[in-house]
């Protein structure tokens, strides 16, 4: 194995431009997932579990002829080459070996990965199309286990879904993503969006909570008239409910305690903080 830190007078901007921005962000990114899990000690109640990963292209290291960047906290390294995303790290693999994570050059019927749970079988691609996210065109891959890959992001179930299945007793309710990119002309752009698995289309607009954090009074932009919503705390207890107005809705729930809350509707899920 050959490892070296790339500091040989190469400018940061030229290194960023060298990485393919269509396959994966070449500046930084944040991935968040929300899981709804059955409580084995208090059935039929549920609790919610949150996961967050952060990625930064710089600083980089070279290992075995690939340029690697960190994904964390402390989860390993990610490399991008010719439409493929590689992962390296002991956190999930148990050793410093290199694994092909995503290959956006795959075609219909090709195997994407082996699913250890719940299907315990090879996962294949059943459909490929192109969607527009934040003004950027990306290929979308539909897999036969319900997983969805989006070029430039990865799995909409979890970035580590190819080797890390959804926990037993849990279902994925929301995936939040925000990434920064620089195209080949040196122009910066951002893709920030939320996905609710099985709800809506990734290319559609998603509602937003403003301000966030807030004091319990806030606006929700991008709503649809008469659509029902529910707010619950992180233990799953409902604290507020109602129906949206068209385009923008105003919600007051100043009776609640400070903390993290989830706003749910048919359009998706948004997390917000009450201070």
Secondary structure, DSSP 8 states (H G I E B T S, - for coil): --EEE--SS--HHHHHHHS-TTTB-SSEEEEEEEEEEE-TTSTT-EEEEEEEEEEEEEEEEEETTEEEEEEETTTEEEEEETTEEEEEEHHHHSEEEEEEEEETT--TT-EEEEE-SSS-EEEEEEEEEEEEETTEEEEEEEETTS-EEETBTEESS-TTTTTS---TTEEEEEEEEEEEEE-TTS-EEEEEEEEBTTBS-TTS---EEESSSBSSEEEEEEE-TT-EEEEEETTS-EEEEEE--SEEEEEE-TTS-SEEEEEEETTEEEEEEE-
